[in-house]
Amino acid sequence: MFFLNCSIKLCLWWVRPFHVSTALSAKAKVAMSRFEPSSAINYGKMHENIITVRRRLNRPLTLSEKIVYGHLDDPAGQEIDRGRTYLRLRPDRVAMQDATAQMAMLQFISSGLPKVAVPSTIHCDHLIEAQIGGAQDLQRAKVINQEVYNFLASAGAKYGVGFWKPGSGIIHQIILENYAYPGVMLIGTDSHTPNGGGLGGICIGVGGADAVDVMAGIPWELKCPKVIGVRLTGTLSGWTSPKDVILKVAGILTVKGGTGAIVEYHGPGVDSISCTGMATICNMGAEIGATTSVFPYNHRMKTYLDKTGRGEIGSLADHFKDDLVPDEGCEYDQVIEINLSELKPHINGPFTPDLAHPVSDIGAIAKKSGWPLEVKVGLIGSCTNSSYEDMGRAASLAKQALDKGLKCKAQFTVTPGSEQIRATIERDGYAKILSEVGGIVLANACGPCIGQWDRKDVKKGEKNTIVTSFNRNFTARNDANPATHAFVTSPEIVTALALAGTLDFNPETDYLTAPNGEKFKLEPPSGDELPSRDFDPGQDTYQHPPAESSSVKVDVNPSSNRLQLLEPFDKWHGKDLEDMKVLIKVKGKCTTDHISAAGPWLKFRGHLDNISNNLLIGAVNIENDAVNKVKNQLTGEYNGVPDVARHYKANGVNWVVVGDENYGEGSSREHAALEPRHLGGRAIIVKSFARIHETNLKKQGLLPLTFADPNDYDKICPDDKISITGLSSFAPGKPLTAVIKHSDGSQQSISLNHTFNETQIQWFKAGSALNRMKELQ
């Protein structure tokens, strides 16, 4: 009874707005204006749902289950079976970054709804290119992207969405500072949304169409996730950092080992990790394909909430702590044990984030593998590692070098995660130290991490090595150079390697040489978890939506090459899909970067037709081992993939893509699903899918199908025609059939599996999830 009474009282308190005292400083008022306490934290409702589900399942629950099942639309009636059933959920809020928000808001506008049904925000962080330095790059971005920023700001104002202006910082750092809290369920249109798990929330990356469902007040579907437990013992110390935990886990699970599962960290070692360190670990869980990752509520989270002006939430969480930690005796589908006291610093790469190496071994491995040893650039920051603690630990190493008269041998860049972090590290002297050692402080934005980097020091095709504290290092991701060997590690190791200028430097054992010839060894990094004084919020960069927005206009110029209103996709014609061409048979890894490249293409994220010109231009064609060179089966000529797709569409020819394992891993970008649909694609047939991409394809009315026998991949030739049969009886759990017609006149039939449920089959029949939403209005 205590919990029920407490929940009512505290939830009523929480919906009251903050009243900022006139005695507060201007900066304090800016900080307070960022919070949206009207997004009521209803721990009472979650608690009731947990009790209902626990009674039904009659077993202890993991933390992941408590939060997920605590957000069920129908906890009493929902079928629950890990890895099998689809859950209907009610997330608490939505967050969108500017590159994905364009398409999400265009889809929301198409829905015809007047306002979003849950608290939602847009964050301008992806469109700022790193070129010179923070201030100049930000100003340049505001000019170049003015049309897009105006659209997002006005759309936010019109439909009730908060707008974080360019320069605010990276979406996931902003969420951690303002919106994440223990027990929240938040969905974000970015694959690294799980960053919020560091504050005890279930934060899941999705495509824009999923976000539209939630913003429209429709229950959101998620396949009931399995739960992988990572039990931490021991204590972090010395050169080992939180980043090394996820680098180690990535090496164990690989880029697809977490697919369909939530990774739940637990055990006595958790308390040795800071809240922002836990966020780092959860953030990079996207690289193992996990639905999300989460840590249990503890005193480190309470301290972070206090320091970011949300102490009342910490007090509220304390009252419901039993719902914010796993039950004793709960069972995981898989358990990994990591002793933090024995964990060594790691560096992962190149070309894939799961190729894990101890830092002590990387030099020898690089020499054996022919990887360039010279470190050309070291880059710290990104949504994964840009906290106050990260910057402080990097600065502690830079200070040691400066005291010996040494500066970085490699180029060195620093990306603060938010305006609040930037202002605070400037006030506390970290920015000055990092600049003096040779660092260039970039804008509070994603920058080189997502390919927004106007790199000048090497030519395209020139083999070179960079080390970053980012999360992802696929081929050409950071600088569009396929010959760049990118390695992912902690900010501390990046700083040390930038100082040494070589990959075969182990800071635990090796010495640097000062300009005077003195040999010295770096002491292990140190840094405060949080500033001793309050955070400096910096400039006010948040725009709250107006209470009355009927007069707000959202204009999209018909002649714009950056923005384009959407037209509905065509409905299924009710028949089998006959004699489709194979647009491309993809060889090997095919991430969403390969399907819809970022970098210079980001500027077209609001214009579906223009961005479709990058469709699969990074994928390797198995026929000729070339990229963006496929045979047009109508003309016999070889052209770019999007060119051939457009030619097929113009001639009324449907087509399919054939792919390998974990197709669509990486970013959540739904453009990788919108583009093939827009250009006439009907099915994507692969060995296996990454979770987000498979859902995105379903949302847009495509058929994501998997070979019942993976060896059937070898049966398809690039010049085959493929028919998908059995669609008249399309049903959950019932395979479809592909009839492969070879150029010599022979045929083969193979079985194709799918994961469609009844609701998703209706998406396909309607032509898209958005079409289906309109049908139901």
Secondary structure by P-SEA (a helix, b strand, c coil): caaaaaaaaaaaaaaccbbbbccccaaaaaaaaaccccccccaaaaaaaaaaaaaaacccccaaaaaaaaacccccccccccccccccccccbbbbcaaaaaaaaaaaaaaccccccccccccccccccccccaaaaaaaaaaaaaaaaaaaaaaaaacbbbbbccccccaaaaaaaccccccccccccccccccccccccbbbbbcaaaaaaaaaccbbbbcbbbbbbbbbcbbbcccccaaaaaaaaaaaccccccccbbbbbbccccccccaaaaaaaaaaccccccccccccccaaaaaaaaaaccaaaaaaaaaacccccccccccccbbbbbcccccccccccccccccccccccaaaaaaaacccccccbbbccccccccaaaaaaaaaaaaaaaaaccccccbbbbbbccaaaaaaaaaaaaaaaaaaabbbbccccccccccccccccccccccbbbbcccccccccccccccccbbbbbcaaaaaaaaaacccccccccbbbbccccbbbbbccbbbbccccccccccccccccccccccccccccccccccbbbbccccccccccccccccccccccccccccccccccccccccccccccccccccccccccccccccccccccccccaaaaaaaaaaacccbbbbbccccccccccaaaaaaaaaacccbbbcccccaaaaaaaaaacccbbbbccccccccccccbbbbbcccccccccbbbbbbbbccccbbbbbbbbbbccaaaaaaaaaccaaaaaaaac
